[in-house]
Amino acid sequence: MDSAIVVGAGTFGASLAWLLAREGVAVTLIDQFEPGDARSTSGGETRLYRCAHGGDAEYTASARRGRELWRELEAETGERLLHERGVAWFAHLEDGWEAHSERALRELDIPVERLDPSEAARLYPSFVADDLRFVLLEPEAGAIRAAHAVRALTAAAQAQGARVKRARARPAGHAVELEGSGTKLEAGAVIWACGGWLRDLFPGLVDLRVTRQELYFLDGGDAWRDVPAWVDYDLAAYGTGDLDDLGVKIAPDVEGPPLGPDDPLPPASPEGEAGARAYAQRRFPALAEAPLRHSICCRYELSPDSNFIAAPHPVEPGVWIVGGGSGHGFKHGPAFAERIVAALRGTGELPDRFGLRERQPGRSFRTAGSSFEP
Ligand SMILES: Cc1cc2nc3c(=O)[nH]c(=O)nc-3n(C[C@H](O)[C@H](O)[C@H](O)COP(=O)(O)OP(=O)(O)OC[C@H]3O[C@@H](n4cnc5c(N)ncnc54)[C@H](O)[C@@H]3O)c2cc1C
């Protein structure tokens, strides 16, 4: 494979472009928007990066490898992308997602600490833990500056010789047709890494639900700057401390209503804000009445089982489909791309679960996605 076209400069496509260009492949990276645009799923300011994935050793190892590659990208570009203040998981059950995560993390020698709820109180300026069994802390996890990271991947790919093109594209057999000009581009490999747009580009092949999600940023003051990010898996909520003066992020993570990839992003809703504040009241009471700094609406593209997609097109030789981040893909970008590059070269295999087959609903790798009361 001497040449490749990657359509989509989100975390998956831009990572592919970076790694392929680093290996000397002549890469063209195409996106309809500027990298990091808020309309793509990789846009926006921050994403959690953490290794815990319940008992799933493969995603756990992938996230850890991702951290190494993000660090390489930082070194290559001089950008500060990772903000490592830890991620705390709030465990409602003795043997639930967090306990399974702990076992998988320890087996892979990834640092992790189990804290009593009373000990965990030291992590936050205000914290209620009377409904928790324990708190699992991943000290070497945190947040990644998402839009920055996508721009850094793209810049690093360019520095390694990749061509970056702004255009909307559509599949034309094994080629890529640019809308407007009708120009057709061909290459040894064509990878469509188009996030929520994949299901319309490849109808019948890609099964994704595109949903509306909301994020709220509350002004908690200086005390919330260096606190760990957190995930309340069973209550379907997560957030970060006040990173880069954005405010404390609270993300209600129940799956939202459908919102098409080309639909305008509406403003976040008052009901969503009320939900975020109700969560704060329960977990971080000092934030419940804190002023709202800002709020945004974005979208997930969810595969039925929340596994990623990375598979060759069933008919068109050299064409690949990559996506299905399912609300947890960002951190994996470069590590996932590394595995795809190996598969493209025939030196590595991808698991069946990334394939373009019919999928049954499965446990979410993000949060439970719907709230429960233990
Ligand atoms: C609110 C929110 C919170 C999240 N939190 C986390 C988190 O904490 N941790 C984590 O790891 N992940 C998280 N995720 C998930 C993660 O962000 C996504 O899984 C990941 O960004 C998906 O990347 P992608 O490259 O597949 O898609 P995208 O980022 O959407 O990239 C696809 C690109 O393809 C382009 N494109 C599409 N169609 C065309 C076309 N026809 N022609 C040209 N270009 C095209 C688009 O413009 C876009 O830039 C979150 C996502 C959201 C929305």
The ligand as a MOL file (V3000), in Angstrom:
LIG
                    3D

  0  0  0     0  0            999 V3000
M  V30 BEGIN CTAB
M  V30 COUNTS 53 58 0 0 0
M  V30 BEGIN ATOM
M  V30 1 C -20.4720 14.8370 24.0180 0
M  V30 2 C -19.5120 13.7360 23.7480 0
M  V30 3 C -18.7400 13.2530 24.7780 0
M  V30 4 C -17.8480 12.2240 24.5550 0
M  V30 5 N -17.0450 11.8060 25.5720 0
M  V30 6 C -16.0340 10.9570 25.3080 0
M  V30 7 C -15.0700 10.6980 26.2980 0
M  V30 8 O -15.1680 11.2300 27.3980 0
M  V30 9 N -14.0530 9.8470 26.0060 0
M  V30 10 C -13.9270 9.2970 24.7690 0
M  V30 11 O -12.9500 8.5590 24.5590 0
M  V30 12 N -14.8420 9.5190 23.8000 0
M  V30 13 C -15.8750 10.3420 24.0390 0
M  V30 14 N -16.7900 10.6310 23.0790 0
M  V30 15 C -16.7710 9.8700 21.8350 0
M  V30 16 C -15.7540 10.3190 20.8490 0
M  V30 17 O -15.6920 11.7180 20.8280 0
M  V30 18 C -16.1260 9.7120 19.4850 0
M  V30 19 O -16.2220 8.2980 19.6190 0
M  V30 20 C -15.0750 10.0240 18.4510 0
M  V30 21 O -14.7560 11.3880 18.4620 0
M  V30 22 C -15.5600 9.5980 17.0770 0
M  V30 23 O -14.6070 9.9880 16.1300 0
M  V30 24 P -14.7840 9.7140 14.5890 0
M  V30 25 O -13.4730 10.0560 13.9890 0
M  V30 26 O -15.3390 8.3540 14.3490 0
M  V30 27 O -15.9660 10.6910 14.1190 0
M  V30 28 P -16.0050 12.2810 13.8830 0
M  V30 29 O -15.2300 12.9970 14.8880 0
M  V30 30 O -17.4290 12.6610 13.7310 0
M  V30 31 O -15.2420 12.4710 12.5210 0
M  V30 32 C -15.8330 12.1710 11.2950 0
M  V30 33 C -15.4280 13.2390 10.3090 0
M  V30 34 O -15.8710 12.8360 9.0270 0
M  V30 35 C -16.2430 13.9800 8.3240 0
M  V30 36 N -17.1390 13.5800 7.2540 0
M  V30 37 C -18.2770 12.8920 7.3830 0
M  V30 38 N -18.8360 12.6630 6.1990 0
M  V30 39 C -18.0420 13.2580 5.3020 0
M  V30 40 C -18.0860 13.3660 3.8860 0
M  V30 41 N -19.0840 12.8170 3.1720 0
M  V30 42 N -17.1080 14.0400 3.2650 0
M  V30 43 C -16.0870 14.6120 3.9720 0
M  V30 44 N -16.0120 14.5320 5.3150 0
M  V30 45 C -16.9580 13.8550 5.9550 0
M  V30 46 C -16.9160 14.8450 9.3610 0
M  V30 47 O -16.9270 16.2090 8.9650 0
M  V30 48 C -16.0710 14.5860 10.5910 0
M  V30 49 O -15.0740 15.5610 10.7880 0
M  V30 50 C -17.7250 11.6470 23.2690 0
M  V30 51 C -18.5120 12.1350 22.2270 0
M  V30 52 C -19.3830 13.1770 22.4560 0
M  V30 53 C -20.2050 13.6900 21.3250 0
M  V30 END ATOM
M  V30 BEGIN BOND
M  V30 1 1 1 2
M  V30 2 1 2 3
M  V30 3 2 2 52
M  V30 4 2 3 4
M  V30 5 1 4 5
M  V30 6 1 4 50
M  V30 7 2 5 6
M  V30 8 1 6 7
M  V30 9 1 6 13
M  V30 10 2 7 8
M  V30 11 1 7 9
M  V30 12 1 9 10
M  V30 13 2 10 11
M  V30 14 1 10 12
M  V30 15 2 12 13
M  V30 16 1 13 14
M  V30 17 1 14 15
M  V30 18 1 14 50
M  V30 19 1 15 16
M  V30 20 1 16 17
M  V30 21 1 16 18
M  V30 22 1 18 19
M  V30 23 1 18 20
M  V30 24 1 20 21
M  V30 25 1 20 22
M  V30 26 1 22 23
M  V30 27 1 23 24
M  V30 28 2 24 25
M  V30 29 1 24 26
M  V30 30 1 24 27
M  V30 31 1 27 28
M  V30 32 2 28 29
M  V30 33 1 28 30
M  V30 34 1 28 31
M  V30 35 1 31 32
M  V30 36 1 32 33
M  V30 37 1 33 34
M  V30 38 1 33 48
M  V30 39 1 34 35
M  V30 40 1 35 36
M  V30 41 1 35 46
M  V30 42 1 36 37
M  V30 43 1 36 45
M  V30 44 2 37 38
M  V30 45 1 38 39
M  V30 46 1 39 40
M  V30 47 2 39 45
M  V30 48 1 40 41
M  V30 49 2 40 42
M  V30 50 1 42 43
M  V30 51 2 43 44
M  V30 52 1 44 45
M  V30 53 1 46 47
M  V30 54 1 46 48
M  V30 55 1 48 49
M  V30 56 2 50 51
M  V30 57 1 51 52
M  V30 58 1 52 53
M  V30 END BOND
M  V30 END CTAB
M  END
